[in-house]
Amino acid sequence: MTQIFLETERLVLRDKRPDDVDFIASLCADPRVMRFIADGCTVPREEVEARFFRVLAIENAPGHERWD
């Protein structure tokens, strides 16, 4: 799998990693963030983890690389 990393003075683009789930869960639990996303409701950590790891598994499967 190709690892992508691109950095500028203000931005870093890279592949998701399993340890990113904590940050994503904190965003999804914040009503100030979620008011701009979908129906505006916060998302429980268990649901965030399930979605995150499901997407990560798909992206890491052979033939499904995100950046190719």
KEKE-3310 file (N, C-alpha, C; in steps of 0.2 Angstrom, whole numbers, plus 5000, padded with zeros to 4 digits):
npx = (5004:5003:5010:5004:5010:5009:5015:5013:5016:5004:4996:4993:4992:4988:4987:4974:4975:4974:4975:4969:4956:4952:4953:4944:4932:4931:4928:4916:4908:4906:4894:4895:4903:4896:4884:4885:4886:4878:4863:4865:4866:4876:4887:4888:4903:4905:4899:4906:4918:4915:4911:4923:4933:4928:4928:4942:4946:4941:4947:4960:4960:4966:4966:4958:4964:4965:4972:4977)
npy = (4994:5011:5024:5040:5057:5073:5089:5106:5123:5126:5115:5097:5082:5066:5048:5040:5034:5021:5027:5039:5039:5043:5057:5060:5055:5064:5076:5072:5071:5084:5096:5109:5107:5097:5103:5108:5097:5084:5079:5087:5081:5074:5060:5044:5038:5024:5021:5030:5024:5011:5015:5021:5011:5002:5009:5012:4999:4995:5005:5000:4988:4977:4984:4995:5007:5023:5034:5031)
npz = (5000:4996:5005:5009:5010:5012:5015:5019:5023:5031:5031:5032:5023:5025:5026:5035:5051:5064:5077:5075:5078:5091:5090:5080:5086:5096:5089:5084:5095:5099:5100:5094:5083:5076:5072:5060:5052:5043:5051:5062:5074:5088:5088:5095:5103:5101:5089:5081:5081:5075:5062:5058:5058:5050:5037:5036:5035:5022:5014:5015:5009:4996:4980:4983:4986:4992:4986:4973)
capx = (5000:5006:5008:5004:5011:5010:5015:5014:5016:4998:4992:4996:4988:4991:4982:4971:4978:4970:4975:4965:4949:4951:4952:4937:4927:4930:4924:4909:4904:4905:4888:4897:4906:4891:4879:4887:4886:4872:4857:4867:4867:4882:4887:4892:4910:4905:4897:4911:4923:4913:4912:4930:4937:4925:4931:4949:4947:4939:4953:4967:4960:4969:4962:4954:4968:4962:4976:4979)
capy = (5000:5017:5029:5047:5062:5080:5094:5113:5127:5126:5109:5091:5077:5059:5043:5039:5029:5019:5031:5045:5038:5047:5064:5060:5054:5070:5080:5069:5072:5091:5099:5115:5104:5093:5107:5109:5090:5080:5082:5091:5077:5071:5053:5041:5035:5017:5022:5033:5018:5006:5018:5023:5005:4999:5013:5010:4992:4996:5009:4997:4982:4978:4987:5000:5012:5030:5039:5029)
capz = (5000:4995:5010:5006:5015:5009:5020:5017:5029:5035:5030:5032:5021:5026:5027:5041:5056:5069:5083:5074:5080:5097:5088:5076:5091:5100:5085:5083:5101:5100:5096:5090:5077:5072:5070:5053:5048:5042:5055:5068:5081:5090:5087:5101:5102:5098:5082:5077:5080:5071:5055:5056:5057:5043:5032:5036:5032:5015:5011:5016:5006:4990:4975:4985:4989:4991:4982:4967)
cpx = (5004:5005:5009:5005:5013:5010:5016:5015:5010:4994:4996:4991:4992:4985:4980:4975:4974:4970:4972:4958:4948:4949:4945:4931:4925:4926:4917:4905:4903:4899:4890:4900:4900:4885:4879:4887:4880:4866:4859:4868:4874:4881:4891:4898:4909:4903:4902:4917:4921:4914:4919:4934:4934:4928:4938:4950:4946:4945:4959:4966:4963:4964:4958:4958:4965:4965:4978:4975)
cpy = (5006:5022:5036:5052:5068:5085:5101:5117:5127:5120:5103:5086:5071:5054:5042:5034:5027:5024:5038:5045:5042:5054:5065:5059:5060:5075:5078:5070:5079:5094:5105:5113:5101:5097:5108:5103:5086:5083:5086:5088:5075:5064:5050:5038:5028:5017:5025:5027:5013:5009:5019:5017:5002:5003:5012:5004:4992:4999:5005:4990:4983:4980:4993:5006:5019:5034:5037:5032)
cpz = (5000:5001:5007:5012:5011:5014:5017:5024:5034:5035:5029:5029:5022:5026:5034:5045:5061:5075:5081:5076:5087:5095:5084:5081:5095:5096:5084:5089:5103:5096:5092:5083:5073:5070:5062:5048:5049:5046:5061:5074:5082:5089:5092:5099:5099:5091:5078:5076:5075:5063:5053:5054:5051:5037:5031:5033:5025:5012:5011:5012:4999:4985:4977:4988:4987:4986:4976:4961)
residu = (MET:THR:GLN:ILE:PHE:LEU:GLU:THR:GLU:ARG:LEU:VAL:LEU:ARG:ASP:LYS:ARG:PRO:ASP:ASP:VAL:ASP:PHE:ILE:ALA:SER:LEU:CYS:ALA:ASP:PRO:ARG:VAL:MET:ARG:PHE:ILE:ALA:ASP:GLY:CYS:THR:VAL:PRO:ARG:GLU:GLU:VAL:GLU:ALA:ARG:PHE:PHE:ARG:VAL:LEU:ALA:ILE:GLU:ASN:ALA:PRO:GLY:HIS:GLU:ARG:TRP:ASP)
# end
